[in-house]
Amino acid sequence: MAGDGYGPRTAVTGGPVELVVLWAGFPLLGAGAGGLLALVAGWVAGLPWAPVQWLFNLLDRLPEQQAIAGTAAVGALAGLVLAGVGTAERLAVTVDAAQVRLRRAGENRHVARAETRVVFVDSGELVLLDADGAELVRESTDLPVTRLAAAFRTHGWGWADGDPHRAAYRLWVPDLPGLPAGADALLRARDRAIQRGRRDDARELRRELGRIGVVLRDEGKRQYSRLTGRAVTPGAQEPTSAERGPDGR
């Protein structure tokens, strides 16, 4: 823990061991794979069905030591690139009594404790929900759940050992009744994005659904949905201005 303007805070990260694995292990594995590629180049070059024959023929014509050194260097460089990507994509979570900061790939998100009702980990994703059951955050993470739970509980956040709304999810199928207007079209579009492996599109469509009160959880390529307290379903009426509170809700 360390002190700052918000008082004591707790940081949960992958730690130095993970960095050693990334920055030492990946280049070593890459170098080993590259060297092995040079050693088997002659054999692979004799296989008529093998892909990129020109590359294996080129390696086979080079002096063995030169080929091994070159492919090992390329493999080590590829390992360094992967280590850099892996380091940038690590989620770092810093919690204090007032807010949580989530940092990944140079981007920072801050969520206030006052906005958050409950925090939990669901299928490898850190989730923060507000009082209406809407998602404030859903971030994939491999950080130890025990360390995350201890960090949030230490600073007085509402931690749950699982999704408190899990029983409310329904398997989505086209034309599923009871959804807000426009939700089915968005879910169809997201289903296509999932089937085609377009993860960025799927994430953006998840955010759009969240804005109209639909929360999702994925199991494989199947979508399960539930409604938040803000969802307006067919047949329901939105509250009038007199029924809304002073904050407009």
QUIPEGI-V916431 format. One record per backbone hydrogen bond with DSSP energy under -1.0 kcal/mol. CO is the residue of the C=O (numbers start at 1). NH is the residue of the N-H. Records with the same first field share a line. If there is no record, write none. Layout:
CO = NH + NH
This chain:
2 = 9
4 = 7
10 = 95
12 = 93
15 = 19
16 = 20
17 = 21
18 = 22
19 = 23
20 = 24 + 25
21 = 26
24 = 28
25 = 29
26 = 30
27 = 31
28 = 32
29 = 33
30 = 34
31 = 35
32 = 36
33 = 37
34 = 38
35 = 39
36 = 40
40 = 44
41 = 45
44 = 47
47 = 50
52 = 56
53 = 57
54 = 58
55 = 59
56 = 60
57 = 61
63 = 67
64 = 68
65 = 69
66 = 70
67 = 71
68 = 72
69 = 73
70 = 74
71 = 75
72 = 76
73 = 77
74 = 78
75 = 79
76 = 80
77 = 81
78 = 82
79 = 83
80 = 84
81 = 85
82 = 86
83 = 87
84 = 88
85 = 89
88 = 105
92 = 103
93 = 12
94 = 101
95 = 10
98 = 113
99 = 96
100 = 111
101 = 94
102 = 109
103 = 92
104 = 107
107 = 104
109 = 102
111 = 100
113 = 116
118 = 129
119 = 160
120 = 127
124 = 141
125 = 122
126 = 139
127 = 120
128 = 136 + 137
129 = 117 + 118
130 = 133
132 = 229
134 = 130
137 = 128
139 = 126
144 = 148
145 = 149
146 = 150
147 = 151
148 = 152
149 = 153
150 = 154
151 = 155
152 = 157
153 = 156
157 = 159
158 = 119
163 = 166
165 = 168
166 = 169
170 = 225
173 = 176
180 = 183
182 = 186
183 = 187
184 = 188
185 = 189
186 = 190
187 = 191
188 = 192
189 = 193
190 = 194
191 = 195
192 = 196
193 = 198
194 = 197
197 = 199
198 = 202
199 = 203
200 = 204
201 = 205
202 = 206
203 = 207
204 = 208
205 = 209
206 = 210
207 = 211
209 = 214
210 = 213
213 = 228
215 = 226
217 = 224
219 = 222
222 = 219
223 = 172
224 = 217
225 = 170
226 = 215
228 = 231
233 = 236
240 = 244
245 = 248
